[in-house]
């Protein structure tokens, strides 16, 4: 499996040009190989430190990435979304880790 990380500005769920380019690359790979699956592990911080606000923002980010991939022709059934809020483990809080795995 391969992993790609895309970042976000604090408080924003908007895909920047780097994120769009990475998602474009990933959608091209998926179109070539129908056995590939994508997991979007999305994280976010919240200004007030609230876990539920962080989870909502992480979900908005994951859905923005998912919508982009679907627009590029990827089937929604190939995309698994996990909104993990502020449970960021190691790494910057405002990010999505994109895991590409085979079925």
Backbone as numpy.savetxt, mean C-alpha at the origin, in Angstrom:
# Nx Ny Nz CAx CAy CAz Cx Cy Cz
9.30 -13.89 -2.77 8.46 -12.69 -2.77 9.34 -11.45 -2.77
8.86 -10.41 -3.37 9.62 -9.16 -3.38 8.84 -8.12 -2.60
9.57 -7.14 -2.09 8.95 -6.12 -1.26 9.36 -4.74 -1.76
8.41 -3.84 -1.81 8.65 -2.45 -2.21 8.03 -1.58 -1.14
8.69 -0.48 -0.81 8.13 0.43 0.20 7.83 1.77 -0.46
6.62 2.28 -0.23 6.30 3.63 -0.68 5.96 4.48 0.53
6.34 5.73 0.48 6.12 6.63 1.61 5.02 7.64 1.33
4.55 8.25 2.40 3.50 9.27 2.32 3.90 10.46 3.18
3.38 11.63 2.83 3.53 12.78 3.71 2.66 12.56 4.93
3.10 13.07 6.07 2.33 12.90 7.31 0.91 13.40 7.11
-0.07 12.61 7.53 -1.46 13.02 7.46 -2.11 12.89 6.09
-1.33 12.49 5.08 -1.86 12.44 3.71 -2.03 11.00 3.23
-3.06 10.79 2.40 -3.23 9.48 1.76 -3.00 9.60 0.26
-2.42 10.72 -0.17 -2.22 10.97 -1.60 -0.95 10.27 -2.08
-1.07 9.57 -3.20 0.10 8.90 -3.78 1.01 9.95 -4.43
2.28 9.95 -4.06 3.22 10.87 -4.73 3.72 10.24 -6.03
4.56 10.96 -6.77 4.96 10.45 -8.09 5.83 9.20 -7.95
6.63 9.13 -6.89 7.45 7.93 -6.67 6.53 6.72 -6.43
5.52 6.90 -5.57 4.59 5.81 -5.26 3.86 5.35 -6.52
3.40 6.32 -7.32 2.68 5.97 -8.56 3.58 5.18 -9.50
4.84 5.60 -9.61 5.78 4.90 -10.50 6.01 3.47 -10.03
6.17 3.27 -8.71 6.38 1.91 -8.18 5.15 1.05 -8.44
3.96 1.61 -8.21 2.73 0.85 -8.43 2.55 0.52 -9.90
2.96 1.44 -10.76 2.92 1.19 -12.21 3.80 -0.02 -12.56
5.04 -0.04 -12.00 5.96 -1.17 -12.24 5.34 -2.49 -11.78
4.74 -2.44 -10.58 4.17 -3.66 -10.00 2.99 -4.14 -10.84
2.16 -3.21 -11.31 1.01 -3.62 -12.12 1.50 -4.26 -13.43
2.61 -3.76 -13.98 3.15 -4.36 -15.20 3.61 -5.79 -14.94
4.26 -6.03 -13.81 4.71 -7.39 -13.45 3.52 -8.33 -13.29
2.48 -7.83 -12.64 1.31 -8.67 -12.40 0.60 -9.03 -13.69
0.61 -8.10 -14.63 -0.05 -8.39 -15.91 0.69 -9.48 -16.65
2.02 -9.54 -16.47 2.81 -10.57 -17.15 2.63 -11.92 -16.48
2.38 -11.92 -15.18 2.32 -13.17 -14.44 1.06 -13.23 -13.58
0.07 -13.97 -14.06 -1.22 -14.04 -13.39 -1.20 -14.74 -12.04
-0.08 -15.42 -11.72 0.00 -16.13 -10.44 0.43 -15.20 -9.30
0.81 -13.97 -9.63 1.28 -13.07 -8.58 0.12 -12.46 -7.80
0.38 -12.22 -6.52 -0.57 -11.58 -5.61 0.12 -10.41 -4.94
-0.66 -9.43 -4.54 -0.10 -8.27 -3.86 -0.70 -8.15 -2.47
0.16 -7.91 -1.48 -0.31 -7.56 -0.15 0.13 -6.13 0.13
-0.83 -5.28 0.51 -0.53 -3.90 0.87 -0.59 -3.80 2.39
0.57 -3.63 3.02 0.64 -3.47 4.48 0.81 -1.99 4.75
-0.24 -1.37 5.21 -0.28 0.08 5.29 -0.19 0.58 6.73
0.63 1.61 6.93 0.86 2.17 8.27 0.63 3.67 8.25
0.32 4.22 9.41 0.13 5.67 9.51 0.29 6.10 10.95
0.71 7.33 11.12 0.70 7.94 12.45 -0.51 8.85 12.53
-0.87 9.25 13.73 -1.98 10.20 13.89 -1.47 11.37 14.71
-1.90 12.57 14.32 -1.45 13.77 15.04 -1.75 13.66 16.53
-2.93 13.17 16.86 -3.30 13.11 18.28 -2.90 11.78 18.91
-2.17 10.96 18.15 -1.72 9.68 18.70 -2.82 8.63 18.80
-4.01 8.93 18.26 -5.12 7.98 18.42 -4.95 6.80 17.46
-5.06 5.60 18.01 -4.88 4.39 17.22 -5.96 4.26 16.14
-7.19 4.67 16.46 -8.27 4.49 15.48 -8.09 5.47 14.32
-7.62 6.70 14.62 -7.36 7.66 13.54 -6.21 7.17 12.66
-5.18 6.61 13.29 -4.05 6.07 12.52 -4.51 4.92 11.64
-5.40 4.06 12.16 -5.88 2.93 11.37 -6.70 3.42 10.18
-7.54 4.43 10.40 -8.34 4.98 9.29 -7.45 5.55 8.20
-6.41 6.30 8.59 -5.51 6.88 7.60 -4.75 5.77 6.86
-4.32 4.74 7.60 -3.60 3.65 6.93 -4.53 2.94 5.95
-5.80 2.81 6.29 -6.76 2.20 5.37 -6.96 3.07 4.13
-7.08 4.38 4.31 -7.22 5.30 3.17 -6.03 5.17 2.22
-4.84 5.06 2.79 -3.63 4.90 1.96 -3.67 3.60 1.18
-4.03 2.52 1.87 -4.09 1.21 1.21 -5.12 1.23 0.09
-6.27 1.87 0.33 -7.32 1.92 -0.69 -6.91 2.78 -1.88
-6.13 3.84 -1.62 -5.63 4.68 -2.72 -4.70 3.84 -3.61
-3.82 3.06 -3.00 -2.91 2.22 -3.77 -3.69 1.13 -4.51
-4.67 0.55 -3.83 -5.49 -0.51 -4.44 -6.26 0.05 -5.65
-6.86 1.23 -5.50 -7.61 1.84 -6.60 -6.70 2.08 -7.80
-5.49 2.55 -7.52 -4.53 2.81 -8.59 -4.24 1.51 -9.36
-3.99 0.44 -8.62 -3.68 -0.85 -9.26 -4.87 -1.35 -10.08
-6.08 -1.20 -9.54 -7.28 -1.64 -10.25 -7.46 -0.82 -11.53
-7.19 0.49 -11.44 -7.24 1.34 -12.65 -6.28 0.84 -13.71
-5.16 0.27 -13.28 -4.15 -0.22 -14.22 -4.48 -1.63 -14.71
-5.64 -2.15 -14.30 -6.09 -3.43 -14.85 -5.82 -4.64 -13.97
-5.42 -4.41 -12.72 -5.18 -5.54 -11.80 -6.51 -5.93 -11.15
-6.79 -7.24 -11.11 -8.04 -7.70 -10.50 -8.01 -7.46 -8.99
-9.13 -7.01 -8.46 -9.20 -6.73 -7.02 -8.94 -7.99 -6.20
-9.25 -9.15 -6.77 -9.03 -10.41 -6.04 -7.55 -10.73 -5.87
-6.68 -10.04 -6.61 -5.24 -10.27 -6.48 -4.61 -9.37 -5.42
-5.42 -8.48 -4.83 -4.88 -7.47 -3.92 -5.44 -7.68 -2.52
-4.56 -7.85 -1.56 -4.95 -8.04 -0.17 -4.51 -6.80 0.61
-5.44 -6.15 1.28 -5.17 -4.90 2.00 -5.13 -5.14 3.50
-4.07 -4.68 4.16 -4.02 -4.73 5.63 -3.69 -3.36 6.17
-4.65 -2.76 6.87 -4.46 -1.44 7.47 -3.97 -1.66 8.90
-2.69 -1.38 9.14 -2.07 -1.72 10.42 -1.89 -0.51 11.33
-2.38 0.65 10.90 -2.35 1.82 11.76 -0.95 2.17 12.21
-0.80 2.42 13.52 0.49 2.86 14.03 1.37 1.72 14.53
1.03 0.47 14.20 1.87 -0.67 14.58 2.96 -0.85 13.53
3.91 0.09 13.48 4.77 0.16 12.30 5.97 -0.77 12.35
6.20 -1.47 13.48 7.38 -2.34 13.54 8.61 -1.50 13.27
9.49 -1.99 12.41 10.66 -1.17 12.10 10.46 -0.51 10.76
10.68 0.78 10.72 10.48 1.52 9.48 9.71 2.78 9.76
9.69 3.67 8.78 8.97 4.93 8.95 7.47 4.67 9.12
6.82 5.50 9.89 5.40 5.26 10.18 4.50 5.52 8.96
4.85 6.50 8.13 3.97 6.89 7.02 4.36 6.15 5.75
3.91 4.90 5.64 4.35 4.08 4.51 3.36 2.96 4.20
3.55 2.37 3.01 2.96 1.08 2.69 4.09 0.16 2.27
4.14 -1.03 2.83 5.03 -2.07 2.34 4.20 -2.93 1.39
4.69 -3.07 0.16 3.97 -3.82 -0.86 4.69 -5.14 -1.06
4.03 -6.24 -0.72 4.63 -7.56 -0.88 4.01 -8.21 -2.11
4.88 -8.67 -2.99 4.40 -9.39 -4.17 4.77 -10.85 -3.97
3.78 -11.72 -3.96 4.01 -13.14 -3.71 3.34 -13.95 -4.81
3.74 -15.21 -4.94 3.01 -16.07 -5.87 1.92 -16.77 -5.10
0.89 -17.12 -5.79 -0.29 -17.73 -5.22 0.05 -18.96 -4.39
